[in-house]
Amino acid sequence: MKFTHPSRQISACKRDNVNKSFTIATPQFALPSLIAAERVGQTDAYRDAFQMHDFDSAVFKLAPVAMWIEDFSAVKSLFETWRAEGVEDIRAYLKEDVSRVRACSTRIRVVSVNDKTLELFEAEDLHHLVNNLSLVFRGEMLDSHVYELAALWEGQTEFTSNAVNYSLTGRRMDIQLKATVMPGHEATLSRILMTTEDVTEREDARRMENRSRRHAEGLFHHSPVSLWVEDFSQIKVLIDDVRHRGIDDFRVFLDVHPEFVRQCMSEIRVLDVNQATLDLFGAPDIQTLLQRQVEIFRDEMEKPFREQLIDLWEGRIVHNREVINYALDGTVRHILLHFAVAPGYEHDWSRVQIALADITARKKAEAYLEYLGKHDVLTKLHNRAFYTDELNRLERKRLRPVSVLIIDLNGLKDANDNLGHDAGDSLLRRFGEVLNSVISAPVCAARIGGDEFAVLMPGADTKAAEAMIDTIYELMAINNQFYSNAPLSVSIGLATSRDGETMEETVKRADRAMYEEKQAFHDGLSDGMSRRNGPSPRSKGTVSAA
C-alpha cells in the first residue's frame, strides 16, 4: 500500500441520521447515466442505472479483497507544476527531498474503502481508518510510494508494488498493492481503484528461505573443512550409456577401457569452493585454483577416482576414501574425501558436495609411528623387531646365498663410563650414519643390541660381503678424520649361507666370527697394539667366512 497521510479528507460520505453509519455516495463514474435518465424522464433507464449502481456498490463493499478508491487529482496538479519547473527524473527528484513525497501524500483523498479494508486494518469504520492513517502508512512506505508516484508521472494506468503497512493495533503486514486508474479519469487521476492484499505469510516464507539460504552459504564459505560443489551430470550420462549397452561387470569394463576413467575426470564441473579449499591448496582465488586443477589432481588420483566410479555404478552415492592431492606449491596433501550427491539431485547428479579433510598431519604421525616400530631412533637403522621379521622372511623365501655381517662397536662401554652416555650415543649415531650411507635395498642394516649391529645381504656371496666390509672401514676412516679424539672402531664377523643351512645357523657363525675378532681386538690392546680405528685394509684373518 502506498504512503498516505492522516490529512487525507473523507469524500463522498455522509452521516445517516437514522442508523448513524457511513454510506458510500454514488461513485462519480455512475452519475452521468443517472443524470441523463432524469433529464429525459426515462424512468426505466433511471431505474436500471440505479440498480447498476446498487450492484456496483455491493460488489465493491463485499469484495473479498481490501479495496480503496482514492482521488489523486491534486497530485496531478502538483505534477504539472513540477513539469513546468523542468523536472524530468521524478524518482531522483523525490528521493532528493523526502518532503516532496509528503507533499504528494497530503494531496491524496480517500474516497471510499470496502468492508475487507476495515477488517484488514482493524478499523471500526472509514472515519476511524482515515483519522489514523499515520499509524497505517509509516516506516518503509516512503520508498514504495516513490515508485507509485513515478508510475503515475509516467502515465501508467496500472501498476503493482510491494510495501509494509500496519493495522491500527500495530500488527505489521506485508502488502501487495495493485492500482488501476478508473476509465474516464486518466486525465485527472480523480479516481484510482487500489487493492491491498496481505501477503505476510508468503513474505515470511520467502524471508525464512532467504535466511536459510544465507545460513547455508555461511556454513559453506566459512567451514573449516574444504568444501566443493560439483556437477557430475555428464558422468551420469556416460555411466548410464555404458549400462544401456548391456555392460554388467563395470570393473572389467574399466580394465579394458582405462580411457573411460580419464574421460569422466574431464567431465567434472566445479561450481563453487569455499575459503578453506583455497587455504588447503595455497590458491589466492577460485579462478587460479580452477585453472591449475591439473597440478592438484595428478599421479595417484586416477586410481581412487576409478574406485569412485565403481561406487557410483553400484548405487553408492555417498562414500568416503583416502586420496593424495598436491598443493599448488607441490607439497603433498593426504586427504580424506567425503562424496555425496545432494538430496533432490539423485536423478541427474548435477549437484554433488565433496568435503576434503586434510589428514596430512595424521598420516605423518602414523608414518612416524610405523617408522618407530621398525627403526632405532638413535641410529636411524632398522631395529631388532624388523631384523627378526626379515630373517624369517629370508628363511621362508629360500633366497640363497645370503651373507650376514654381525658388527660390534668397540669401546662403547668405556665411552659411557668415562665420558658419559652422550659420548656413547655420539658413537652410535656416527656408526649408524656410516651404515646408512653404505647400504641400499635389498640390503638392510639393523641395530640388534646396545652396541651390536647386523647387516643382511640377500643374494650376496662372500666376495660381495667382503667388499661391503671394506667399504664400511673406508667410510669409518673418513668419519674418524673429523672425530680424532673419539674414533670409531668395530669388530665384524661374516658368514655366507651354506646349502641346507638355516638362517639362524648362518647368523650364529657370523656371530662367532665377530667374537673372534672382538677377542683379537682386546688381545691387541693388552699387547699395546691399538686397533680402535680398525684395520685398513682389513685383515681377512679376523673375519670368519663360509
Helices and strands as residue ranges (DSSP letters): E 13-15, E 22-24, G 28-30, H 31-40, H 43-62, E 66-71, H 73-84, H 90-96, H 98-105, E 109-113, H 115-120, H 126-130, H 133-136, H 141-153, E 158-166, E 172-181, E 192-198, H 200-222, E 226-231, H 233-244, H 250-256, H 259-266, E 269-273, H 275-281, H 286-291, H 293-296, G 299-301, H 302-313, E 318-326, E 332-341, E 352-358, H 360-374, H 384-397, E 402-409, H 412-419, H 421-438, E 444-447, E 452-458, H 462-480, E 490-496, H 503-526, G 540-542
